[in-house]
Amino acid sequence: MSPAGRKLVIISMDAMVREDLEYAKTLPTWGYMLEHGALVEDIREIYPTLTYPTHQSMISGMYPDKHGVINNIQFVPGTLTTPWNWYHDVVKRPDLMDIAKKNGLLTASVSWPVSGRHPSIDLLVDEIWPLDVNAEADVYVSTFLGSGTSPELMEAVVQPYVELRMKRKQPGTSWFSTSCAADIIRSYSPDIITVHLTVIDGYRHDSGVFNDHVKEGIRESEEMLRTIVEAVKFSGFLDITDFCIVSDHGQIDIDRACCPNVLFRKAGLIETDKDGNVTRQKVYAFPTGCSCQIVLDDPKDWETYAKVQKILNDARESGKYGIERVYTKEEAEKEENLSGGFALLLEGDGHTCFSLDWHEEKAVVPTKYKANHGHHPDKGPDPFFLGFGPDFKKGVRLPGARIIDEAPTYAKILGLTIPEADGKAIEGMLR
């Protein structure tokens, strides 16, 4: 049990935004929590507004320049099937799970990004999948085992639902996470559990920011939320459990993709063989949705840096490629606490995302998505933070806070602190 005698359930409804609550409040579970809980209406995201960096900020209270996660995917040039940042070893600083475990709490996590092989999570089901879309069930099982799921948890909780995860489609993927989380709560009663549900994010990518398909995702999220609440009731700890329903980012409607690697290939900075495979690159574009990080093979190659900067500034000035701004690394760190292995950073124009593809003949191509994120946090609709339970004030509405304030709030509920956090607990929503 935590020092404060509380249990905590954190549910991330990926890409859900404040505007969605108008419909959500008409649904029974959402409506009850909204009426009896505390709501921060607008949460300012980090940059980029991307799932993996943001979830690490949500659980650590730190900006990316401190925790070290700056992209969803790993930097692997020359492939279109890039592995993601599934494993926790990329994280540079202790997060809430580390502090909770150090204080003797039983920790659990289901599909929370960047949690693979997290040494401080006792009951772990990572967000991970085989790169082979046709992988069989046994490959999924070995993938989960390799990312930190214990054999006991695999048999008792994961394996019964693994076919839902294999479909890689919504709402099945989110029902996999919901079902695993509910079983963990019923069987183990962890002191803290984090759960990541992606149904609304998936529907927004497929159909756009606001539409009936997204409303269906909100209705499905109601059923998932109710399933988790019922599991807590079954465990017998509802009266000492706080629920935090949060989101990582919004999305914006898009209609095209810019491929900076095509510009670099045409300038001779990316070389390919006769089959189009990358053989050498002096520079490589590393997309983050509606923004893009530009990585030099040699960070001290100032001649190439100047050439790349001119190519990108010329592209921006032409207005043809959907580039709104070219940040230097120093500007990104000063303005948005974002730093890492990139030399330059591109921000899209509000309806353009970025692609890592280098094969295309043109540098602007159609995109399979109708909406995306990764844009600057001042663009698009914002996520929210809903708190419900014994530690939250009933009916409180706060206009805004920062996503880095969430983890310190979780810590305060549990009677803990995160010494290195950039954020502060949102005192106005707590009793």
N, C-alpha and C positions, 0 to 999 in steps of 0.2 A: 504494500500500500504506500502511496505517496506521503511525504511529510505533512501535506494538508488534508490527508484522508479522502482524497478524491480519485476518481477514475476519469479518463479523458478519451473521447472518440473524436478524431479529426477526419472529416470527409471532404476531399477536394472534388468538387464538381467542375471538371475541366471545361473552361471556356464559357461558363455560365456567368451572366452579367446582371447588373441591377435591374435593367429593363425587364428581364425574364421574371422577376418577382411579382409583377402585376398578374401574370397568369398563374404562377406558382401558388400565390396566396388563395386561389380558389380551390386548391386541392387540399385534402384533409390534413395530411402530415405536415406539409409545407406551411399551410395556413395556421395550424396550431403553434408551430415553432415561431413563425413570424409574429404572431399576436403576443405570445408569452415570452419571447426572447429579446435580445438586444441586437441591433443591426447597425453596422457601419456601411453606409450606402455606397461609398466610392473608395476603393482601395487603389492607391497609385502603385503601379507595377514597377518592376525593374526593367532595364534595357539589356538585352532584347526581351520582348514579351514572349518568351519561349518556354515550353513546358519544363524542361529539365533544369536549366538555370533557376527558373522561378521557384520550382518546388524545393530546391536546396536553400533558397532564400527564405521560403516559408517555414522550413523546419530548423533553420539556424539563426534567423534574424540578421543575416549578413548580406552585403552586396556581393556580386560576382568577383570583384577584385580581391575580396578576402577569402571567400569559400572556394573559388577556383573553377567553378563549372560555368562555362561561357557558351555552350552549344548543346543541342540535343545529341548530335552525332560526333563520333571520333574523327580526327583528322587523318583520313586515309585517301590521298590523291589517286586519281585514275580509276575509280570505281563508282558505279551508280547505286550499289547495294552496300552502303556504308554501315558498319556496326554503330550502335548507339552508345551513349555513356551510361551503360547499365550498372557499372560496378562502382562501389563507394570509394575505391582507392584513388579516384581523381579528386576527392574532396580534401581540402587543406586544413580545415579547422574543425574542432568538435562541434556537434550539433545537439539538439535537444535529446535525441536518443542516447547519445554518449553520456550526457549528464544524468538522464533518467536511470540508465543502467548502473552508473557509478553510485547512485543513491539507492540501489536495491530494488528498483521497480521492474516488473515483468513487462517487457516491450514486445510489440507486434506491429507488423506492417504488411499491407497487401497492395501490390502494384504501385507503390510510391516510387517515383523516379529516383535514380542514382542510389538505390538501396542494396544492390547486389553485393553479397558477401559483407554486409555491414556487421562489424564485430559486436555491436551493442544491441542488435535486434535479436531477441530470443526466438520469436515465431515469425519467420520471414517467407513471404511469397513475392519475389521481385517482379517488377515490370520488365519482362524480357521475352524474346521469342527467337526461334531459329531464323536465320536469314533465308533459308529455303522455304518458300511458301507452300510447298507440297510435303513438308516434313510430316512424318507419322507420329502417333501418340508417344511412342517410346522415345523419340527425339525430344519432344517437349518435356517429358519426365526427366530425362538426363540434363536438359537445359536448366530446369528449375533446381534440380539437385546441385548442379555446378554453380548456381548463383546464391546458394545459401539456405535452401529449403532442406530441413532435416528429413531423413527417411520416414520418421514417425509422422511428421506433419504431411509429407507427401501422401502417405497411405490414407491418413485419416481425413484430410481436408482438401488436398489439391486434386488428386487423381479422380475422384468422383465427378469433377467438373471440367476436366482437361479438354474434352471435346468442344466445349463452348469457346475455350481460348483458341483452339485450332482453327475455328471458322474465320477468325480475324475480321469479323464484321460486328457492327452494333445492331441490336443491343447485347448480343451474346458475350462480347468481350467484357462489358461492364457487369453482366450477370455473373460471369466467372468470378470477378473480383468481389462482388457483393456476397455471393454464396460462400466463398472462402472466408471472408471477413466475419460473416454471421456465424459460421461454424467455429471459428477461432474464439469468438466472444462467448458462445454457448459452452464450449468445452474447456477453455483455459482462463477466461475472465482476466485478460491482461489489464495492467494499470493504465497503459496508453496504447492506442492502436491508431495508425494512419492508414487511410483507404483512398485510393485514387480511382475515380470513375470518369470515363471518357465518352459517354454516349452523346452528350450535347456537343462536345468538340467535334466528334465525327460527323454529326449531322450538319453542323455549320460548315465544315470543310466541303461537304458534298452539295449543299443546297443554298448556301448564302447565310447572311447574319440573322435576319429576321424573316420567318416564314412558318407555315403550318408544320413542316417536317421538324423544325426545331421545337415547336410546341409539343409535338409527339415525344421528343426526347425529354422534355421537362416532365411530361406525364409519366414516362418510364422512370425518370429519376425519383419521382414520388414513390413508386413501388419499391425501388431499391433502398431509399431512405427508410421507408416503413419497415422493410425486412431487417435492417440493421438495428433500428430502435426496438423491434420485437425481440431480437436476440439479446439485447441488453436487459429487457424486462425478464426474459427467461433466466438470465444469469443471476437475477435477484439483486442487482446493484444499481437499479435505475435511479434511486433517490440520492446516490452520491456520484452520479456520472454527469459530466458536462459534455455537451455536443458542440463542436465547432464546425459549421458548414461554410466552406470557403471556396474560392476559385483562384485560378492562377493568372488569367488574362482574358481579354475579349478577343474579337476578331474583326477584320474589315473585309468588305467585298473587294474582290480582285478580278481582273479580266486578262492578265498576261503575265509572262515570266521573262525576266531579263537574265541572260546567260553571260556573265562577265568572262568566263573561261573561253568563250568563243572569241571575244575581243582579244584576249591574251594569246590565244592560238594563232589568230590572224596576224598578230604583231610579232610572232616568232618567239614568244615568251613561254609557250607550252609547245612541246614537240611531240609528234605522234608517229607511229609506224604506218605501214600501208593498210593495216586493218583498223586504224583509228585509235589504237591503244596508246595511252600516254607513256612516253619513254623518258621524258625529262621535263621538269617545269621550274622556271625561275620564280614564278608567282602562281598562286592558285586561289580561286574564289571559294570560300567556305560559307555557304548560305545559312542564314538563320531566319527563314521565312521571308518576311517583308523587309529584312535588312540583310547585310552580307559582310562577313569578315574576310579581309584580303591578307593572305599569308605569303611572305617572301621565303624562298628556300634558304637564302642567306640574309638574315636581318640587317647585316652591315653592308649589303650591296647597295650603296646609295645611288649608283647609276641606274640600276633597275628600279629602285624606289621612285626616282624622279620620272622615269619613263612611264611607270604604272600610274603614278599620280596624274600625269598629263593625260594619259588615255582616259582615265576615269573622269577627270574634270571636263575634258572635251565632250565626253559622252553626256555628262550632266548638262552642260551648256547647250548641247544640241536639242535637248528636249525629247529625243527619240527613244530613250532607253528606260525611262521611268525612274531615273536616279534623282532624288531631291537634294541630297547632301552627301559630300565626301568628307567624313571625319578623319582627322589624324588620330593616332593612338592616344596622344596626349589630351586631345579634346574629349574623346570618349571617356577617359578616366576622370578628368576634371569635372565634366558635366553630369555623368551618369554612373560613376564608380564602376566602370567596366574596363578591365584590362586583361591581357593574356598574350597569346602568341601571334596576334595579328598586327599588321603595320598600318592598315587603313580600314575604314568601316563605311559601308554604303547604307543610306536610308532611302527606302522607296518613296514614291510620290503619292501613296495613298490608295492606289489601285493596281500596283505592280508588286509581285513577289520575285524572288531570285532562285535560280537553278544552278546546280553545279555542273550541268552537262556541258561538255566541250565539243560534242559531235555536230551540233546543229550548224546549218549554213548561215542562218541569221541569228543575231544576238537577242532578238525579241521573238518569243514563240507563245502559242496558246498554252494555258495551264489547265491541268486536270481538276484543280480545285476552284470553287466559286468564292471561297473566303479563306483567309489565312491570318496568321499573327506573326510575332517577331518584330513588329513595327515599334516605333518610338512610343513610350507609355502615354504621351499626351494625345495620341490619336485613338479614335474608336471608343466604344463603350467600355466601362470599367468593371472589374469584378467587385465582389462585396464580401463581407464577413458577418455571418449570422451566428450568435452564441446563444445556446439554450441550456438551461440546467440550473443547479443550485447556486452557482457563482455569478450568474448573469442577471442584470436588472431587467425587469419585465417592461416591455414596451419602449425601451430607450432607442432613440434614433440619432446616430451621429453622422455628420456630413462626410467625414473622410479620415483616412489614416493611410499608412504605408504598408506595403506587403512585408517589409522587414520588421514591422511591429507585431506581427502575428506570433512568431515563436516566443518572444518575451511574454506575451499574454498567456500562451499555453504554459510556459514555465511558472508564471505567477500562480496560476490555478493549482498547479501541482506542488507549490511551495518550494520551487527551485529557481535558479537564476542561470542565465547564459552570459558569462562574464565578457565575452568578446563580441556580443551582438551589437550591431549598428543601430538597431531599433529599440523602442521602449514599449512596455506593456500599455495597452489601451485602457487606462484606468476608468474612463467614463462609462464603459459598458459593464464593469465589474461591481459587485456588491461590496 
